[in-house]
Amino acid sequence: MGLLAVGDAAPVGAVLNLEQWKSEASVRRRARVRSLGSVLAGAVAIATAVFVLPPESTVHAAPARRTTDVLPASLLANPVGPAASDKRMTVSVVLSDPNEAAERSFSNSVVDPRSPLYHRFLTPAQYAARFALPATVRTATGSWLRGGGLDLGYVSPLGDLVTASGTVSQIDHLFGVSLNSYRVGGAEFVANDLAPLVPGGLPIAGVVGLNDLARFAAAKPKVVHPAIGTFSGVIDVKSLWKTYDAPESDTGQGVKMGVFMAGNTEPVVGSLRLFEQQEGLPKVPVRVVRTEPGRDDEFGTNDGGGEWMLDSQASTGMAPGVSELDLYTAKSLADADLIGMVSYWANDPNGPQMMNASFGECEEFPFTTELGKGALGLGLSNQSEDSVEKSLMQAFGEGRTLFSSSGDNGSSCVIAALPVVGGGNGLLNQVVPAADYPAGSGWATAVGGTVLTQGKDGSRADEQAWAYGGGGSALFIPEPEFQKSEKNVNHPCLLMKPDGTALPPGTICRGIPDIAALSGNGSQGLKIVNYNEPAAVGGTSLSSPLMMGMWARVVAASAKPLGPAAPAFYKMEASKRTADIHDITEGEQGGNGLNFPGPGWDYNTGYGVPDVAKLTADLSGSTTPVHKAPAAHVADLPTGSLAGNPDGCLPFGTSPADNVDPTTLGEKNDSLDITDAAMSLSPDDQSLLITVHGPHLSPKYAVEYQGSFVKVAWLYDGTTYEAAVQNDGTGSAATVSALKDDPMAQPDKKAASATYTENTLVISMLLSSIGNPKPGDRLRYPVVQTGQAISAAGVLTLPETDDAAGPARDYTVGQQCAQASAGAHPAAPKAPHGAKGPKLPHAPKAPHRKH
């Protein structure tokens, strides 16, 4: 369930009354015996939780209380046993903000042309100085968490969010819960049995992250396939400049954009570089920002990798002149990690003016929704909305824009797929007609999807609303102030806020989307590069980054801050808006489920699709960029020296062990876990050898893993080559392909050889089959990926990538690695040189790397 706001708090620094704590612990033990006794072979001892009094505190003790942060009983009905006591978890402690009403008033005022505060945006430092919680609250909260043995991570400058990590045993003790493993629909997850106990004297609104089930889901990009519907083809990003009338001189110069993502950034940057080369675009500088502390191996997930590639390429493809693309990456899309990631952006003094979020989860419900029995009948709203709303409101008050895809489920939100709650995103209207979040936030700009017909010159011949483009009304989120002027937004709320507070009768709820752009429909999409392979993908996860690129061009031509995008659309004079935004009045299949497009704003595509030149001229006063200097030069990847390199052969990529991403059903194929990959020449200098290591690497697979593969792809002399091994049970089959730029073209394939030894795969191919590279030539951006080719409901998606490594460096032909053919590990890679980014107050010590 969602987090409920705390009412009047006891004095700051107060701690748990230990007599009450013992009573609570006794209740907790009895409840746990009831829930687990029928399943487990014996009772498991639960240690009594203890709060440690901050040494400086002299405040009287206050009664402890429990928050509401526990999964519904239906999800906890099948316990497996206690979670491993040494398993580490990260939690986010959210504190109530006594200044929230003032913050809301301020953030609404800065986009109200009638207010004296109009467009007087604050910097993060100014925002914190005005609205931060008292220092005593922050100190006491940190002391309590450290006293329980937890390590502090990110502490927001406002003091309203603290992340901390510790073992299951430490978390059990500190929060008075038992973390157990549970099973639902074949998936296993860890969760707390009871809501956590917190000190009554601290204004803690909730504790997020005590389960690893609730998380946001990255949309699976929809792969273009001629067999689906009426094939309308692959669209090149430059052709969209013509379609959407993007001014030639303004490509976003001087603007910084960003993408929220999770995990491994190296393949994302590598595929961006190939995309730029294929499309004839300049290299955009990339800054990698880890939004929480942690080891490299904790950021090794590749879940959603295809999504981050689409986001980075679509946004910079539409605005290739931007000064920087920032990749804000967390360890995962779990609610606790995402809360910190959004707060980090709002408090980053060098953070980009605009960010993209192509993921979603149902808006928060004030109750748990039970939709039936079985894995596909369980609905669970997100547990992070209260805290994310606070950070988005802050970013809004700073003049920043979050662009968020409205979803690919028509007039419903994503609820159905377990183990990733909220993971059922794609070509299906689900049961609950609620808003996807964060698109449903009143502090975000929600972007819907269209299907486009282009003329031969790239002009718009026709554009219609996509049948599965997310849109509709929120159930519990009132419409934002800036939207109240739009009469077509007219669906009432269900009389209650997410925190359970009653709403006045007749309150109108948030309508989405605000604006729209190309999404395609499964038979149409944008040409991109996915793990170095040509692909064409779509969905509103394409629409949102495209819109961010368009907005970057608008902002680049303005001498004054324009502020968040959505209010600018609603505040325009009606005549100008009609001229500047192409109204989408028809849908390819009528509507998106419960809603139908029509004149003016609608619940399918908002106001429609911008004419970028006209919109820029009206909002910015010109179509000439304010900053004309090109973006900074981006250096090539490093590479090892030629033969004789004293360090031996450095891998072109590494990956943490045991980081294979689970399938949609929660299973892991450990035989596709990889740790590193390197290139070398054969002893006779006639063949390229690619050596891949993994602790369980094997050609064998279970029946459910048919279609598993190991692929290595790189760029040489303008052509992308790929070495692929399909796991057929013997490991002997291998191909080397010359991949064409056209995603629909069949690659030219030649035979190669593959040999498995213990934990090692060596792929060998003649140099003559890969373009005859000469000594000293560079094989650029090599990346290895393992995974499965999958389809769902007859719709092909991108291959599901289980693990990936590289590109950390290029390979120079002639660089020797004598260990490779013998199957031994190459030398450990040296950390790439990185440019340190700005240090945030109380921020994690995380590397910010320029690429």
C-alpha positions in Angstrom: 0.0 0.0 0.0 1.0 3.6 -0.3 2.7 5.8 2.2 0.4 7.7 4.5 1.3 11.2 5.8 2.2 11.4 9.4 0.1 13.7 11.5 1.3 15.8 14.5 4.7 14.5 15.4 6.3 14.2 18.8 9.4 16.3 19.5 12.3 15.6 17.2 14.9 13.2 18.6 12.4 11.2 20.6 13.0 7.5 20.5 11.0 4.3 21.0 9.6 3.5 24.4 11.3 0.2 25.0 8.5 -1.3 27.0 6.1 -0.7 24.2 8.7 -2.0 21.8 8.8 -5.3 23.6 5.1 -5.5 23.5 5.1 -4.8 19.7 7.8 -7.4 19.2 5.8 -10.0 21.0 2.8 -9.3 18.7 5.1 -9.5 15.7 6.5 -12.9 16.8 3.0 -14.3 17.3 1.9 -13.0 13.9 4.9 -14.5 12.3 4.4 -17.9 13.9 0.8 -17.9 12.6 1.8 -17.0 9.1 4.8 -19.3 8.8 4.0 -22.1 11.2 2.0 -24.2 8.8 4.7 -24.1 6.2 8.1 -24.0 7.9 9.5 -26.9 9.8 9.9 -25.0 13.0 9.7 -21.5 14.5 12.6 -19.2 13.7 13.8 -17.0 16.4 13.2 -13.3 15.9 15.5 -10.9 17.7 13.9 -7.9 19.4 14.4 -4.7 17.5 16.2 -1.9 19.3 16.5 1.8 18.5 19.7 3.4 19.6 19.3 6.8 21.2 21.4 9.5 19.6 24.0 10.5 22.2 23.2 14.2 21.9 19.5 13.6 22.4 17.9 14.5 25.7 14.3 14.4 24.4 11.8 12.2 26.2 10.9 8.9 24.6 7.8 8.7 22.5 5.6 5.7 21.6 6.7 3.8 18.6 4.3 3.4 15.7 4.0 1.3 12.6 3.8 2.8 9.1 1.6 1.2 6.4 4.4 -0.2 4.3 3.5 -3.9 3.9 2.3 -5.9 0.9 -1.3 -7.1 0.8 -2.0 -10.5 2.5 -2.7 -12.2 -0.8 0.9 -11.7 -1.9 2.2 -13.0 1.4 0.0 -16.1 1.5 2.7 -18.5 0.4 5.8 -18.1 2.5 8.9 -20.1 1.7 11.1 -19.3 4.6 13.3 -16.6 6.2 15.3 -14.5 3.8 19.1 -15.1 4.0 20.3 -13.1 7.0 23.3 -11.7 5.1 21.4 -10.6 2.0 21.8 -6.8 1.6 18.9 -4.5 0.9 18.5 -0.8 0.4 15.6 1.1 2.0 14.4 4.7 1.6 13.1 6.4 4.7 10.7 9.1 3.7 10.1 12.0 6.1 7.0 14.2 6.3 7.6 17.7 5.1 6.0 20.5 7.2 6.8 22.9 4.3 4.9 20.9 1.6 2.0 23.3 1.4 4.4 26.3 0.9 6.4 24.3 -1.7 3.2 23.5 -3.6 2.1 27.1 -3.6 5.5 28.3 -4.8 5.8 25.7 -7.6 2.3 26.6 -8.8 3.1 30.3 -8.7 6.2 30.1 -10.9 4.2 28.9 -13.9 1.2 31.3 -13.3 1.6 34.4 -15.4 -0.6 36.3 -13.0 1.8 35.7 -10.1 4.7 38.0 -9.1 6.8 34.8 -8.8 6.2 33.9 -12.4 9.3 32.3 -13.9 11.4 33.2 -10.8 12.7 29.6 -10.5 15.0 28.6 -7.7 18.3 26.8 -7.9 18.6 23.5 -5.9 20.6 25.3 -3.2 18.0 28.1 -2.9 15.2 25.6 -2.8 16.9 23.7 0.1 17.7 26.9 2.0 14.0 27.9 1.8 12.3 24.5 2.4 14.7 22.1 4.1 13.6 20.2 7.2 15.3 21.2 10.5 18.8 20.0 10.9 17.8 18.2 14.2 15.4 16.0 12.2 18.1 15.0 9.7 20.7 14.4 12.5 18.3 12.2 14.6 17.2 10.2 11.6 20.7 9.5 10.5 21.8 8.6 14.0 18.9 6.1 14.4 19.7 4.3 11.1 23.4 4.2 11.9 22.7 3.0 15.4 20.9 0.0 13.9 24.0 -0.9 11.9 22.8 0.5 8.5 25.1 2.4 6.2 23.8 5.7 5.1 23.6 6.3 1.3 21.9 9.3 -0.3 20.6 12.0 2.0 18.6 14.7 0.3 19.7 18.3 1.0 16.1 19.0 2.1 16.4 16.1 4.6 13.1 14.6 3.4 14.7 11.4 2.1 17.4 9.1 3.5 18.5 5.9 1.9 20.4 3.3 3.9 21.5 -0.3 3.3 22.1 -3.2 5.6 21.7 -6.9 5.9 18.4 -8.7 6.4 19.4 -9.4 10.0 20.1 -5.7 10.7 16.9 -4.6 9.0 14.8 -7.1 10.9 16.2 -5.8 14.2 15.9 -2.1 13.4 12.4 -2.1 11.9 10.8 -4.9 14.0 9.9 -7.0 11.0 10.8 -10.4 9.6 12.0 -10.4 6.0 10.9 -13.7 4.4 10.9 -15.2 1.0 7.4 -15.7 -0.6 6.2 -17.2 -3.8 3.5 -16.0 -6.1 2.8 -17.5 -9.6 6.2 -19.2 -9.7 8.1 -16.1 -8.8 10.0 -15.8 -5.5 10.6 -12.5 -3.7 11.6 -11.1 -0.3 9.2 -9.0 1.7 8.5 -7.9 5.3 5.7 -9.7 7.2 4.5 -6.6 9.1 4.6 -2.9 8.6 7.9 -1.5 10.0 8.1 0.1 13.4 9.6 3.6 13.5 10.4 6.0 16.3 7.3 8.0 17.2 9.4 11.1 17.7 10.6 11.2 14.1 8.2 12.5 11.3 8.7 9.3 9.2 6.0 9.0 6.6 7.1 5.6 5.4 9.9 3.1 4.7 10.2 1.9 1.1 12.3 -1.0 -0.1 11.5 -3.7 2.4 10.4 -5.9 -0.4 12.0 -6.5 -3.8 8.7 -7.0 -5.6 7.3 -3.5 -6.1 9.2 -1.7 -8.8 8.7 0.4 -11.9 8.8 -1.4 -15.2 10.7 -0.2 -18.3 8.5 -0.5 -21.3 9.6 -3.3 -23.7 10.3 -1.3 -26.9 8.0 -2.6 -29.7 10.0 -4.1 -32.5 8.9 -3.3 -36.0 7.7 -6.4 -37.8 6.2 -6.6 -41.3 3.8 -9.4 -40.3 1.9 -7.2 -37.7 -0.9 -5.1 -39.1 -0.2 -3.0 -42.1 3.5 -2.6 -42.4 4.3 1.1 -42.7 8.0 0.9 -42.3 11.1 2.1 -40.6 11.5 5.8 -40.0 14.8 7.6 -40.0 15.2 10.2 -37.3 16.4 12.9 -39.7 13.2 12.5 -41.7 11.3 13.5 -38.5 13.1 16.9 -38.6 11.1 17.6 -41.7 7.9 16.0 -40.4 7.9 18.0 -37.3 9.4 21.2 -38.9 12.5 21.3 -36.7 14.6 24.4 -37.7 17.8 23.5 -39.3 19.9 26.1 -37.4 18.6 25.0 -34.0 19.6 21.5 -32.9 19.5 22.1 -29.2 22.8 23.9 -28.7 23.7 24.7 -25.1 21.0 22.5 -23.7 21.5 19.5 -21.4 19.2 16.6 -21.4 19.1 13.4 -19.3 17.6 9.9 -19.1 16.6 8.0 -16.0 17.8 4.4 -16.2 19.1 1.5 -14.2 22.3 -0.5 -14.3 25.0 -0.9 -16.9 25.7 2.3 -19.0 28.6 1.1 -21.2 26.4 -0.7 -23.9 24.1 2.3 -23.9 26.9 4.7 -24.8 28.5 2.3 -27.2 25.2 1.8 -29.2 24.7 5.6 -29.2 28.1 6.1 -30.8 27.2 3.6 -33.6 23.8 5.3 -34.1 25.5 8.6 -34.4 27.9 7.3 -37.0 25.2 5.6 -39.0 23.0 8.6 -39.0 25.8 11.1 -39.7 25.3 12.9 -36.4 27.9 14.5 -34.1 29.0 12.7 -30.9 27.1 14.1 -27.9 29.1 14.2 -24.7 27.7 11.8 -22.1 27.9 12.2 -18.3 27.2 9.1 -16.3 25.7 9.9 -12.8 25.3 7.1 -10.3 22.5 8.3 -8.0 23.4 6.1 -5.1 26.6 4.7 -3.6 27.7 1.2 -4.3 30.2 -1.1 -5.9 30.6 -1.5 -9.6 29.0 -4.9 -9.5 25.8 -3.5 -7.9 25.3 -1.5 -11.1 25.6 -4.5 -13.4 22.0 -5.1 -14.3 21.1 -4.9 -18.0 17.3 -5.0 -17.4 15.7 -2.5 -19.7 18.9 -2.0 -21.7 17.1 -1.7 -25.0 14.9 1.0 -23.5 17.8 3.2 -22.5 19.3 2.8 -25.9 16.0 4.0 -27.5 15.8 6.9 -25.0 19.3 8.1 -25.6 19.2 7.8 -29.4 15.7 9.2 -30.0 16.3 12.2 -27.8 19.8 13.1 -29.2 18.7 12.1 -32.7 16.0 14.8 -32.5 18.4 17.3 -30.9 22.0 16.3 -31.9 23.5 19.7 -31.0 22.9 19.4 -27.2 25.8 20.1 -25.0 25.4 17.0 -22.9 23.3 13.9 -22.3 23.3 12.8 -18.7 22.6 9.1 -17.9 21.2 9.0 -14.3 21.5 5.4 -13.3 20.4 3.5 -10.2 21.0 -0.1 -9.2 17.5 -1.1 -10.2 14.0 0.3 -10.9 12.8 -0.9 -7.5 10.8 1.8 -5.7 13.5 2.5 -3.2 16.1 3.1 -5.8 13.9 5.2 -8.0 12.9 7.5 -5.2 16.6 8.4 -4.6 17.3 8.8 -8.4 14.5 11.4 -8.9 15.6 13.3 -5.7 19.2 13.3 -6.8 18.2 15.0 -10.1 16.1 17.6 -8.4 19.1 18.4 -6.1 21.9 18.2 -8.6 23.2 21.8 -9.2 24.5 20.7 -12.6 21.5 18.6 -13.5 19.9 18.9 -16.9 16.9 21.1 -17.6 14.9 18.1 -18.8 14.8 14.4 -18.1 13.1 11.4 -19.7 11.4 8.6 -17.8 10.2 5.7 -20.1 8.9 3.5 -17.4 5.8 3.3 -15.3 3.7 1.8 -12.6 0.1 2.2 -11.6 -0.7 5.4 -9.8 -0.9 5.0 -6.0 -4.2 3.7 -4.7 -5.4 4.5 -1.2 -6.2 0.8 -0.9 -4.9 -2.4 -2.3 -6.8 -3.6 -5.4 -7.6 -7.3 -5.6 -8.7 -8.1 -9.1 -9.1 -11.8 -8.8 -7.1 -14.9 -8.1 -3.9 -16.1 -9.6 -0.7 -14.3 -10.7 -2.4 -12.2 -13.4 -5.3 -11.1 -11.1 -3.2 -9.3 -8.5 -3.0 -5.5 -8.7 -0.6 -3.5 -6.6 -0.1 0.3 -6.8 3.4 1.8 -6.4 4.9 2.6 -3.1 7.0 5.5 -4.2 4.5 8.1 -5.5 4.4 10.3 -2.4 8.2 10.8 -2.3 8.6 11.0 -6.1 5.8 13.6 -6.2 7.8 15.7 -3.7 11.0 15.6 -5.8 9.1 16.3 -9.0 7.4 19.3 -7.4 10.9 20.6 -6.4 12.3 20.1 -9.9 9.2 21.9 -11.3 9.9 24.9 -9.0 13.4 24.9 -10.4 12.1 25.2 -13.9 12.9 21.6 -14.9 10.8 19.2 -17.0 10.3 15.5 -16.6 9.0 14.0 -19.9 7.3 10.7 -19.2 5.8 8.1 -21.6 2.0 7.7 -21.1 2.2 3.9 -21.5 1.4 1.3 -24.1 -1.8 -0.1 -22.6 -4.3 2.3 -24.0 -6.7 3.6 -21.3 -5.3 1.5 -18.5 -2.2 1.3 -16.3 0.3 -1.5 -16.0 -0.6 -3.9 -13.2 -0.5 -7.5 -14.3 2.9 -9.1 -14.8 4.6 -10.7 -11.9 7.3 -10.9 -10.5 7.7 -7.3 -11.6 4.6 -5.6 -10.4 3.6 -3.1 -13.1 5.5 -5.0 -15.7 2.7 -5.8 -18.1 3.5 -2.9 -20.4 2.6 -3.6 -24.0 -0.2 -3.7 -26.5 -2.9 -4.7 -24.0 -5.7 -2.8 -22.4 -5.7 -4.1 -18.8 -8.5 -3.9 -16.3 -7.9 -0.7 -14.3 -8.5 2.5 -16.1 -6.0 4.5 -14.0 -3.0 6.6 -14.9 0.5 5.3 -15.4 2.9 7.0 -13.0 5.0 9.2 -13.3 3.2 10.3 -16.4 0.1 10.9 -14.2 2.0 13.3 -12.0 0.8 16.9 -12.2 4.5 17.9 -12.1 5.4 15.9 -15.2 4.8 16.3 -19.0 3.0 13.2 -20.2 3.6 12.2 -23.8 1.2 10.0 -25.9 1.8 8.2 -29.1 0.9 8.5 -32.8 1.1 6.5 -36.0 2.6 8.6 -38.8 2.3 8.5 -42.6 5.1 10.5 -44.3 5.3 11.9 -47.7 8.3 11.1 -49.9 10.1 14.2 -48.7 9.4 13.4 -45.0 6.4 15.7 -44.7 3.4 14.7 -42.7 0.7 13.1 -44.9 -1.3 11.8 -42.0 -1.0 11.3 -38.3 -3.4 9.4 -36.0 -3.6 8.4 -32.4 -2.1 5.0 -31.6 -4.7 2.5 -30.4 -2.5 1.5 -27.4 -1.0 4.9 -26.6 -1.6 5.5 -22.9 -4.1 8.1 -22.0 -7.1 8.8 -19.8 -7.8 10.1 -16.4 -6.1 9.5 -13.1 -8.4 8.1 -10.4 -6.9 9.8 -7.4 -4.5 12.5 -8.6 -6.3 15.9 -8.9 -5.7 17.9 -12.0 -2.7 20.3 -11.6 -3.4 24.1 -11.4 -2.1 24.7 -15.0 -4.6 22.1 -16.4 -7.7 23.7 -14.9 -8.0 26.1 -17.8 -8.6 23.1 -20.2 -12.4 22.3 -20.2 -11.8 19.0 -22.1 -10.2 17.7 -18.9 -13.4 16.8 -17.2 -13.2 13.3 -15.5 -13.9 13.5 -11.8 -11.7 11.8 -9.2 -12.9 9.0 -6.9 -13.2 11.4 -4.0 -10.0 10.4 -2.3 -6.3 11.3 -2.5 -3.7 8.5 -2.6 -3.0 9.2 1.2 -6.7 8.5 1.9 -7.6 12.1 2.4 -11.1 13.0 1.1 -11.5 15.2 -1.9 -14.3 17.7 -2.4 -17.1 16.2 -4.5 -16.7 17.0 -8.2 -12.9 17.3 -8.0 -11.5 16.8 -11.6 -8.6 14.4 -11.9 -5.3 14.7 -13.8 -5.8 14.1 -17.6 -3.0 12.6 -19.7 -1.2 13.0 -22.0 -0.3 16.6 -22.4 1.3 16.3 -25.9 2.2 13.5 -28.3 4.8 12.3 -30.9 5.5 9.3 -33.0 5.1 5.9 -31.3 4.4 3.7 -34.2 2.1 0.7 -33.8 4.2 -2.5 -34.0 4.5 -2.2 -37.7 6.3 1.2 -37.7 9.1 2.5 -35.6 12.3 4.5 -35.4 15.6 3.1 -36.7 18.1 2.7 -33.8 21.1 0.6 -32.8 20.4 -2.0 -30.1 23.6 -3.6 -28.6 25.3 -2.7 -31.9 22.6 -4.4 -34.0 20.3 -2.4 -36.3 16.7 -2.4 -34.9 13.5 -0.4 -35.4 11.4 0.1 -32.3 8.4 2.1 -31.1 5.9 2.7 -28.3 5.3 5.8 -26.2 8.8 5.1 -24.8 9.8 6.4 -28.2 7.4 9.3 -28.1 8.7 10.7 -24.8 12.4 11.1 -25.7 11.5 12.4 -29.2 9.4 15.1 -27.4 12.3 15.9 -25.1 14.5 16.4 -28.2 11.9 18.8 -29.7 11.7 20.7 -26.4 15.5 21.0 -26.3 15.3 22.9 -29.6 12.7 25.2 -28.2 14.7 25.9 -25.1 17.9 26.4 -27.0 16.4 29.5 -28.8 15.2 31.2 -25.6 17.2 33.8 -23.8 15.1 33.4 -20.7 14.1 30.2 -18.8 10.9 28.7 -20.2 10.3 26.5 -17.2 8.4 23.1 -17.3 7.0 22.2 -20.7 3.4 21.2 -19.9 2.3 24.5 -18.4 3.7 26.3 -21.4 1.3 24.4 -23.7 -1.7 25.1 -21.5 -0.9 28.8 -21.0 -0.5 29.6 -24.7 -3.1 31.7 -26.5 -5.6 29.4 -28.1 -5.0 30.8 -31.6 -1.2 30.3 -31.3 -1.6 26.8 -29.8 -3.8 25.8 -32.7 -1.2 27.1 -35.2 1.8 25.6 -33.3 0.5 22.2 -32.4 -1.0 19.8 -35.0 -4.3 18.5 -33.5 -4.7 14.8 -33.8 -8.5 14.2 -34.3 -8.6 10.6 -35.5 -7.4 7.2 -34.1 -6.0 4.3 -36.1 -8.6 2.0 -34.4 -11.0 4.6 -33.2 -9.5 5.3 -29.7 -7.3 3.9 -27.0 -10.0 1.9 -25.3 -12.3 4.1 -23.2 -11.3 7.4 -24.9 -11.5 8.8 -28.4 -9.6 11.6 -30.1 -11.3 14.7 -31.2 -10.9 18.5 -31.7 -8.7 20.2 -29.2 -7.2 18.5 -26.1 -8.2 14.9 -25.7 -7.4 11.8 -23.6 -5.5 10.2 -26.5 -2.8 12.7 -27.6 -3.4 15.8 -25.4 -3.0 18.8 -27.6 -1.3 16.9 -30.4 2.1 17.0 -32.0 4.2 20.2 -32.2 5.4 22.1 -35.2 8.8 22.8 -33.7 9.7 25.9 -35.7 6.4 27.6 -35.0 6.3 26.6 -31.3 9.9 27.8 -30.9 9.2 31.1 -32.5 6.2 31.7 -30.3 7.6 30.5 -27.0 11.2 31.6 -27.4 10.8 34.6 -29.7 13.2 33.3 -32.3 14.4 30.1 -33.9 18.1 31.0 -33.6 19.9 29.2 -30.8 21.3 31.4 -28.0 24.5 29.3 -27.8 26.1 28.7 -31.1 29.2 26.9 -30.0 29.2 23.2 -30.8 29.3 20.6 -28.0 32.6 19.6 -26.5 34.8 17.1 -28.4 34.2 13.5 -27.5 37.4 11.3 -27.5 37.5 7.8 -28.8 37.5 4.9 -26.5 41.0 3.8 -25.2 42.7 0.9 -26.7 45.6 -1.3 -25.9 49.0 -1.0 -27.6 50.2 -3.4 -30.3 52.1 -6.6 -29.7 54.5 -6.3 -26.8 52.0 -4.5 -24.5 53.4 -5.3 -21.0 49.9 -5.5 -19.5 48.8 -8.3 -21.8 45.4 -8.2 -23.4 42.8 -6.0 -21.7 39.2 -7.0 -22.0 37.0 -4.8 -24.1 34.3 -5.4 -21.5 33.7 -6.8 -18.0 30.5 -7.7 -16.1 30.0 -8.7 -12.5 29.5 -12.4 -11.7 26.0 -13.6 -10.9 24.2 -10.6 -12.4 22.1 -12.4 -15.0 18.7 -10.6 -15.3 15.7 -12.8 -14.6 13.2 -13.6 -17.3 9.6 -12.2 -17.1 8.8 -15.3 -15.0 11.5 -14.6 -12.6 13.9 -17.4 -13.6 17.6 -17.0 -14.2 19.6 -18.8 -16.9 23.0 -18.9 -15.1 24.6 -20.5 -18.1 24.5 -17.1 -19.8 26.3 -15.2 -17.0 29.5 -13.6 -18.3 32.4 -11.8 -16.6 34.6 -10.5 -19.3 35.4 -10.7 -23.1 38.6 -9.9 -25.0 39.8 -10.0 -28.6 43.2 -11.3 -30.0 44.7 -12.8 -33.1 45.3 -16.4 -33.7 48.9 -17.6 -33.6 49.0 -17.6 -37.4 47.6 -14.0 -37.5 44.8 -15.2 -39.9 41.8 -15.2 -37.5 40.3 -13.1 -34.9 39.7 -14.8 -31.6 37.0 -13.6 -29.2 37.3 -15.1 -25.7 34.3 -14.9 -23.4 34.4 -16.0 -19.8 31.5 -16.8 -17.4 31.3 -18.9 -14.2 28.7 -21.2 -15.7 29.1 -20.5 -19.4 27.9 -23.6 -21.3 26.4 -24.6 -24.6 23.8 -26.6 -22.7 20.4 -25.2 -21.9 17.1 -26.3 -20.4 14.1 -26.6 -22.7 12.7 -23.3 -21.6 15.9 -21.5 -22.7 15.8 -22.5 -26.4 16.8 -19.6 -28.5 19.6 -18.6 -26.1 22.6 -16.9 -27.7 26.0 -15.3 -27.2 26.7 -12.4 -29.6 29.6 -10.1 -30.0 29.3 -7.1 -32.3 31.7 -4.3 -33.3 32.2 -1.6 -36.0 35.0 -1.7 -38.6 35.4 0.5 -41.6 31.8 1.6 -41.5 30.3 -1.9 -41.2 29.0 -3.6 -38.1 30.1 -7.2 -37.8 28.6 -9.8 -35.4 29.8 -13.1 -34.2 27.0 -15.2 -32.8 26.7 -18.6 -31.2 23.2 -20.1 -30.9 23.1 -22.5 -28.0 22.0 -25.7 -29.8 23.2 -28.1 -27.1 26.6 -28.8 -28.6 28.2 -25.3 -28.8 29.7 -26.0 -32.2 27.4 -23.7 -34.3 28.6 -20.2 -34.9 28.1 -17.5 -37.5 29.8 -14.2 -38.4 27.5 -11.6 -40.0 27.9 -8.3 -41.7 25.0 -6.3 -40.4 23.4 -3.8 -42.7 21.9 -0.5 -41.4 18.4 -1.6 -42.5 16.8 -3.5 -39.6 14.6 -5.4 -42.1 17.5 -6.6 -44.2 18.9 -10.1 -43.8 22.6 -10.0 -42.7 25.2 -11.7 -44.8 26.4 -14.7 -42.8 29.5 -16.9 -43.0 30.5 -19.9 -41.0 32.8 -19.5 -38.0 33.8 -21.9 -35.2 33.0 -21.9 -31.5 34.7 -23.9 -28.9 33.6 -24.3 -25.2 36.0 -25.3 -22.5 35.4 -24.9 -18.8 33.7 -21.5 -18.2 35.1 -20.3 -21.5 33.8 -19.7 -25.0 36.2 -19.0 -27.9 34.8 -17.8 -31.2 37.2 -17.9 -34.2 36.7 -16.2 -37.5 38.9 -15.6 -40.5 39.9 -12.0 -40.9 38.9 -12.3 -44.5 35.3 -12.8 -43.3 35.2 -9.5 -41.3 36.6 -7.0 -43.8 40.3 -7.9 -43.8 41.4 -5.6 -41.0 45.1 -4.9 -41.0 47.5 -4.6 -38.0 46.9 -1.3 -36.3 43.3 -1.0 -37.5 40.7 -0.5 -34.7 37.6 -2.7 -34.1 35.4 -0.1 -32.5 32.8 -0.3 -29.7 32.9 -4.1 -29.2 30.1 -5.4 -27.0 29.1 -8.9 -26.0 25.5 -9.8 -25.0 23.8 -13.0 -23.9 20.1 -13.6 -23.9 17.1 -15.1 -25.6 15.0 -14.2 -28.6 11.4 -13.9 -27.3 8.0 -13.0 -28.4 4.8 -12.2 -26.4 1.3 -12.5 -27.7 2.6 -12.9 -31.2 4.4 -9.5 -31.0 8.2 -9.6 -31.4 10.2 -7.6 -28.9 13.8 -6.9 -28.7 15.9 -10.0 -27.8 15.8 -10.3 -24.0 19.3 -9.5 -22.9 20.4 -11.5 -19.8 24.0 -10.1 -19.5 26.3 -7.8 -21.4 29.8 -6.4 -21.2 31.5 -3.5 -23.0 32.4 -1.4 -24.8 35.1 -0.1 -22.4 37.8 0.0 -25.0 38.4 -0.7 -28.7 40.6 -3.5 -29.9 43.7 -2.7 -32.1 44.4 -5.5 -34.5 47.7 -7.0 -33.7 47.4 -6.5 -30.0 48.3 -9.9 -28.6 46.6 -11.8 -25.8 48.4 -15.1 -25.5 46.1 -16.3 -22.7 43.0 -16.0 -24.9 43.4 -19.2 -26.9 44.3 -21.1 -23.8 41.1 -20.1 -22.1 42.8 -18.2 -19.2 41.4 -15.0 -17.9 42.9 -11.9 -19.5 44.4 -9.2 -17.3 42.0 -7.2 -15.2 40.8 -4.0 -16.9 42.0 -0.7 -15.7 39.3 1.7 -14.7 38.6 4.2 -17.5 39.7 7.8 -16.8 36.7 9.8 -15.6 35.9 13.4 -15.1 34.5 14.0 -11.7 31.1 15.7 -11.6 29.8 18.2 -9.1 29.6 17.0 -5.5 26.1 17.2 -4.1 25.5 18.1 -0.5 25.1 14.7 1.3 25.3 13.0 -2.0 26.8 9.5 -2.5 30.4 9.4 -3.6 29.6 8.1 -7.1 31.7 8.5 -10.2 30.5 11.0 -12.9 32.1 10.0 -16.1 32.3 11.8 -19.4 32.1 9.7 -22.6 
